[in-house]
Amino acid sequence: MNNELFGVFGDIDAFSRFRSPSSFDCVVEGDSITVGVRDVGFGIPGRTSVHAEDDRLCVLWGETYLSEATTTPAERMLERAAVAGPDVLADVNGSSLVAVDTGETAYVATDPARTIDCFYTDASGVRVFGTDAFEVGRTVTDPTVRRDSLLEFLHLGVVLGEKTLVDELQRTPFDGRLHADDTATFDRFVYQPTEFDYVEQLAVRLERALERRMHLPGRKGLLLSAGYDSRAFLAGPTDVDDSYTVTRRDGHEAEVAARIADQYDSDHAAFEADGDYLTTDFSTVRYTNGIRESIHVHHAAYADQMDVDTMYHGLLFDTFLRGHFLPRDGVEVLGHTLPRPRLATDFDPARRLVADKFGFVPLSDHAGPEFEVPVESREFARDAVDRELDRTADRYESPHNGCAVVGIANQPTHSFRTHLADHFLESAPAADAELLDWHLRTPPEHRNTRTFRRALKRLDSDILRHRPPDRPHDSAALNQIEQFVRARTPFLDEFENAWPDRRREYDRAELDAELFPDQPELHDLPVRLKLRINDARTWLGRLERDTDPEATEILSPPSERFRLRSV
């Protein structure tokens, strides 16, 4: 990848066994670890910085705004870490990884919400780690597919916890750190609901988060939808030159987005799905890191047409600021759930996450000759999510926040920004420490779209002038009622989804013929399941070919080793 951190718990010779130091912008060696970084933001204030001296080192990789102003952030952080230990990393603000070697201790730490994954393996006899799961996985000489991970991926579209699709490859824990021979966790991400002015504080903190990122260099772009999240960049202090919308053909999303861009004097370009929307080869699947489905990389086919240096986006705003993973109450009417303006009160957290929040596909409903699924799908998925709720139990005090932390710890959409960060100087203000603190201290009943809309209007009272096409009313309940009526009334169009219809785009691109030419028995499966099969096959297949040149295709004839029936 163009944007990467890679390292070993060992010296430069150990590092050079796996990677050429010359392929990185900078490689530093400490007493216990050696780290290489490659980043278009290297040296820009608030971005990747490196310092090494006397067998000690500190690498701040990604967005790294410190709580104190300094022209040498990595050097200052190393000084403080040598005295205060790993807890000093709470002062690093942003979506980042931090590698520290004080001479007495060495570790690699995630940010509190693990918005960037760090993968590692001990398969070669040396602990190897990095942000690109494929490069770390290539050091495994005989990779073994992990059966429960593959089933999670096929059912939910994400591998949960610290696992990956490969048994020998793991992830640093959520809100955690990696050491030479073990892992540990922090207690930075813990819900502590308190009472304060939620709207005012959200508005103030959101503006400061944008201000911290307004000085990024070059021409600036924004991935703009007609929804609420991304328009904050236009109304806030960031100066956006170009706005881009990826949308369905003949839809209204791009029309509304264009009006929003014009409102704030930003140029706008729309990319309508044209058969290239679903990019299914390794060049895109790689950004899933083998643990998330590639359908979330919506912009992949159009990135080359986005002529900007810095790219903003509103990813994770709905998660941190609008309570995406919180279960909402509703009432069933003729098979359609109409929401009530309140949280659910009597619910099973695992069941609600599986049914409503993760992309659940009941694999057992489609079991055939190619699928020997030994468990009932809903039971399997619920049990897998239940284990995640148990693993994170010390981080939440209510079942609502339990749903939130499990969703955040296993966020399915990270591949979206992993791809962006490899093509632009990408910024993720949703991970700002002040906004994360707001999320952890705001009770779940106040983390909703109503609070967020009120905060946006503090940035600009006219920010909501143009309504999203699927939300013509202020009331979420009224929007759902109109959607219900439209879906059941002749001659009325239904509200359109903001994203292209993946079933239509799958058929338009004739992907059955491309992906499964010799497996007609798979053609009747749900499109999302077929795309997941291709993701797993593509990622694992390329990994095995790189570690064993004589290996055959994963999950596809003629290979028997990784046939679905055998894993």
N, C-alpha and C positions, 0 to 999 in steps of 0.2 A: 504494500500500500504506500501511497505518497505520504501519509500521515501515520506515524508509528512510533511506539516505544517498545524496545526489545532489550532483554538483559539476562544475565545469569548470576547466580550466587557462586561466583568464582572470579578468576582473574581474566585478563585480556586474552590469554591463550585459550581459555575455556570458551570465551565469547567467540573467538575466531574459528572455533570448530564448527560453529553453526551459521555465522553470518560474517560477511566482509565488513570490517569497520569503515571502509571507504564509502560504503553505500548509505551512511548516515551523515546528518549534518554535524553531529558531535557524538563522540564516545568518551565516557569518563570511567576511570577505574578507581575503586575504593579499596579498603582493606578486605571487604567480604563480597562486594558485588561490583559488576561492571554493567553499565547501562548505555545504550545508544538511542538517540532520538532523531527523528526526521519530522519536521513540522514547518509549514509555510509561515506560521506565526512565531517562529523562533526569534527571540530577542525583542519582540514588540511588547511595549508595556502592558502588563496584565496577562501576558501569554507565556509560553514555554521559556523557561530560563534554567541555566545549569551553572553549578559552581563545584569545583573540586580543588582540594589542597591537602597535602600531607596524608594521603591515603583516606581522606574523608571526602564525601560528596553529598550533594543535594540536587535532585532533578525535580523541577516543578513542570509538569507536562499538561498542556491544555489551557483552560481559563484559570488563572491563578492570581486573583486580586488579594493582596494582603491587607490586614487590618491597619497597618501602619505604612505610611509613604516611604518608599525606599527605591533607590536606583539599582540595588543589587539584591533582589528578592530571594534568590536561591542561597546566596551567601548569608543573608540575615536569618533565613529559616534554619540553615545548618547550625549557626551559632546558638539559636534558641533551642533547637532540638537536642543538642548535646547537653544542655542543662536541664530542660523540662521534660524530655522524652517524647514519645509519640503523641501525647495529648495536645502538644503545641500545634498539631496539624488542624485543630479546630479553627485556627486563625486564617487558614487558606480558604478563600471564597471562590467558588466556581466549580464547573464541571472539569474534574482533573484527576490525575494520578500523581502521587508524590513518592519518590524513591530517596531514601536517606541511609547513609552509612556514616556513623559517627566515629568509627574505629572500635567502639565497644558493642554497638548493636547495629543491625542493618535490617531494613524492611521496605516494602512497597505498600502504600496505602491508597485505598479508594476514597472518593469524596463521600459524604454521609449517605447519599442516596444511591451510590454506585451507578452514577449515570454513565461512567465509562468502565467497561469490564477489563479485568486483568486476568489473563489465562496463564496456567502454569502446568508443568509436568516434570516428573523426576525420572522419566523413562530412560534417559541417556546416562544416568548416574550423576548428573549435575542438574540442579533445579533451574529450569529455564522458564522465563516469564515474558509476557508481552501483551499488547493490545490486539494483535492480529492472531486469532486462534489458529488460523491455517499455518502461519510461520512457526508458531510454538508447536503445533501438532506435527509438523514435518520432522521434528526431532524424535518422534516416537517411531521406532523401527518396525514394530509389528502392531499397529493399532487394532483395537477390538471394539466393535460396536457395542454400546451399552443398551441393553434391551429395554429397560424401563424408560430411559431417556428417549429412545426412538418412539415408544408408545405415547409418551407425553407430548412429543413434538407432533405426531400425527393427530392426536386427539385435541390438543390445545393450541398448537402453533407456537409453543415455546417450551424449552427445557427448563424445568424449575430448579431453584436452589443454587447449588454450587457445581452441578453436574454439566456435562456436555454430551454430545452424541458418542464420544469416544471415552472408554473406561479410563484410559491413562491420562486424560486431559481434564483439568478441573478449573474452576473459577475462584478467585479470591472472594471471601464471604461478603455479604451485604454489610456496608458500613464496617469494613474490616481491613486487615493488613496481612501481608504475606511475609514470612520469615524463612530462614534457610531450611528449616526442617519442620515447620508447623505453620498454622495460621491463628489469628486472633481477631477479636471484634472490639469496636469502640461502643460507647453508649451515646453517640451524638444524635442518632435518629431515634428519638423516643417521644411519644405523644404526651404532652402535658397541657391539656386544655385549660385556658385561663380566660378571664373577662377583660376585654379592652375594646377600643373602637375598631372593629374589624374592617369596615369600609375605608375609613380614613387611613389606617395603617397600611392596608393593601395598596391604596393609591400612592401614598408616599414612598413605600418600599419599591413598588413597581417602577416608579419614575427614577428612583436612585439606581435600580438595577440596569435600566436602560441607559442612564447617564454614564455608568461605568463602562459601557460598551459602545458609546457613541463615537469614540475617537479611533476606531479601527480604520485601517488605511484603504485607499483605493476607491473604486466605484462600488457602491453598496446596493445590494439586492435584497429582496424580501419575497419569500414564498407566501403569497397572499390568497387566502380563501375569502368567501363572502361571510364567514362566521365572525366571531367576536375576537378571538385570540390574537391573530396577526395584525389587526388594525391598530393595536396598541403601539406598534412600532412607528406607524405613520403619524399618530397623534402625539406621541412622546418625543423625547429629545433627539432620537436617532434621525439622521438625514438620509432617507431612502431615495436612491436615484431611479431604480427599476423594480417593478413588482411583477411577479410571475404567478400565473394560475394554471394548474394542471386540472383538466376537467373533462367531463363527458361531452360527446358530440351533441350539438343543438340544445345544450342546457342553459340554464339561467345563472349558474354560479359565476361564470366568467363575466357576464354582463354586470352583475352587482359588484364584483371585485373591481372591474374597470371604473365604475362610478366612485368607489371608495378611493382608488388610487388617484383619480382625477381631483377628488375633493382635497387631497393633500399634495397635489402637484408632483406626483410620481408617475413616470412613464409605466405603461402596462403592456404586457404580452401574455396571451393565452395560448396554451398548448392543448388542443383537443385530441383525445385518444384516436389513433389512426391505425391500429394494428400493432404498433410497437410499444404500447403501454405496458404490457406484461413482458418484462425482460427476464428470461429464464436461464441464461447461460451463466457460467462461473464468474464472469466479470461483474455481475450483479449479486449473485448468490453468495459470493465471498463476504459481502458486507453483513450477512446474517450471523457470521461467526459460528455457523453450524448450530445455533440455539434458537433462532427466530426465523419466521417465514419471510420471504422476500417480497410479498405483496405490499409491504409497507414502504418500500422504496419507490414511491409513486412517481418521482421526478426523474428516475434513472435514464429514461430514453431521451430526455430533453435537456439534460445538464449542459451538454456541449453548446446549446443555443442560448445559454444564460451568460451574457457577457459582463460579468461583474467580478470583483475581487473578494469582497466580504459578503456573506450571506446570512441574513437573519431569518428566524422562523419562530413560530409560536408553539412548537412541540412541547408537550408536558405542561402547558398552561392549564389544560383541562384536568390533568391529573393532580397537580399541586394546588391549584387555585379554585377549581370548580368541582372537585369531588367526584371525578369520573368513576372511581371504583367503589363509591358509596352506594349501598343498596337503597333504592327509592321505593316508597309505597305506591301501590296502584290498585286499580279495580278492574276485574275482567268484564268486558262487554263484547259479546258475540265473538269470542276468540281473540280480542285485541285488548291489550293492557293500556288503560288510560291512567296517567300518573296523577298522584296527589301531591300537593306542595309540602311534602314532609318525608322524612326518612322512614324506611321500613322498621317495624318494631319487633316483630316475631318472625325470625328467619334463621336459616342455617347458613352461616357465612360461606362455607365451602360450596354448597349447592348454588347459592346466588352468584358467586364468582364464576363457577363453571357455566351456569345457564346464561348469564347476562354479560359478563365482562371479558372472559377469555373466548377465543374463537373456537368454541367446542364443536367438534364433528363426531357424532357417534359411530366410531369405526366398526363396532360390532354389528350395527345395522346393515353394513355393507360387506360383511365377511363372506368370502367366497374361496375358491381354490387358491388364490394368491394371498389370502389373509387368514392365518390361523390365530385368532384373537382369543386367548384363553380366559378373558375376563369380560364381564358386562361393562360397556364403555362408561356409562354414567357412574357406576360404582368405582371404576378405576380412576377416573378423573377426580371425583370427589375425594377419594382417599389420598390422592397425590396432593391436592390443594390443602386437605386437612393437615397433612404433615408439615406443609409450609406454615400454616397457622400456628402449629405447635412450636416450630423452630423459631418463630418471631414473637412468641407470646410475651416476652419481657419488654417488648417495645410498644405495646398498646394496652389500653385500659378498658376498651369497649369492643364489641364485635364489629361495630362500624369501622373503627380505626384498624381493626384486624384485617378487614377486607382491603383497606387502603394500603397498609404496609405490604401485604402480600402482592397486591397489584403493582406497587412501585418497585419492590424487590425483583419482580419478574416481568418488568415492563416489556410488552411484545414489540414496541415500535422503535426501539433503539437503532435498528438497522437503517431507518430513515436518516438520522443525523450522522451515523457512521459513514454513510455514503457522501453526505454533504461535506463532512469534515475532510474527506479525502479529495474533494474537488474545489473547495473554496476555503477562505478563512471563515469558518463557521462559528456562530455565537449562540449560546443556549442560556438566555437570562432566566428561564424558569428555574434553573439550578442555583440561582443566586442565594447566598446564605441568609439574607434578610427575608426573602420570599419563602425559603425552606423553614425558617423559624416561624413565620406567619402560619404556614401550613401545620406545623407541629403544635402550635399553641391555640389555634382557632378550633373551637368545637365543631364536630362534623356537621351539625345542623346549619352552620353558617358558611361552610365551604360549598358554595353553590353558584349557579349562574347569576342569580339575582344579586348577590353580594359583588360578584365580579363586574357585572354591568354597572352597578352604582359606582364602583371604584373607577371604571373606565371613564365615566362622565366627569369625574374629578380631574382627569387629564384634559378632557375637552368636552364641554357640554353638548357639542354637536356630533360626537363620535359615532352615535348610533343612528345617524340620519338615514342611512341606507340599510334596510333590514335584510337579513339572510333570506333567501327564497323559501326555505323550509320553516321559517319562524316569523310569520307576518305579525304575530301578536307579542306583547310583553309577557303574557302569561304562558308558561310552559304547558299548563293544562289546556288552554284554549288552542294552542298549536297542535297538541296531540288530538284534541277533539276534531279539529278541522282535517287533520291527516286521516283520522278514522272515517269521517264522512266522505272525503274525496275518494278513499280507497274502495268505497262501497256504493258510489253514485255514478251511474252511466254519464258519459260525456264530460266528466270532470277529471282533470289530470291529477295524479298523485304527486305529492311533494317529491322532488328528485333528490337523490343522494348527491352529496358534494363530489364524490369520487366516481370515476367511470364504472360501469357495470362490469365486474370481472367476468361474469359468465358470457356476456356478449363479446367482450374483448378476447376471451379465450377462444370462442368460436371464430371470431373474425380472423384471428391469427392462425387458425387451423392447428392448434397446439397438440391435439390428440395425435395427428399424423407426425408431428415433429418430435414429441416427447415419448410417445408410446406406440411406435409404428408396428411393433411385433407383439403388442399386448392388448388386443381388442377387448379383453375381459375387463380392463381398467377404464374403458371409455365412458361407461355409464356412472362412474363414481362422481360425487360432488366435485365441482371445479376446485374448491379450496383444498380438498383432500388431494386431488391430483397435483396441484401446485406444491403442496408439502412433500409429496413423494418425490417430485422432481428436485426440490430443494435438498432433501436428504441425500438423494442419489448423487446429485451434482457435487455437493460439498464433500461427502465421504468418498466418492469416486475419485475426485481430484487428489484428495489427501492420500488415499491408498496408492494411487499411481505414482505420487511423488516419493512415497516411502518404500514402495515395492514396484519397480518398473514392469514386472510381469503380471501385476494384479489386473483383474477384469472389472467390468462396470459394476457399481454398487446398485443393489435393488433392481437389477435388470438382467435378463438373460445375456450371456450364458453363465454368469457367475452364480454359483450356489452358496458361496460363503455368506453373502449378505442378502440372500433372498428374504423377502418379508416373512415367509413362512418359518424361517430359521432364526429370526431375531425377535 
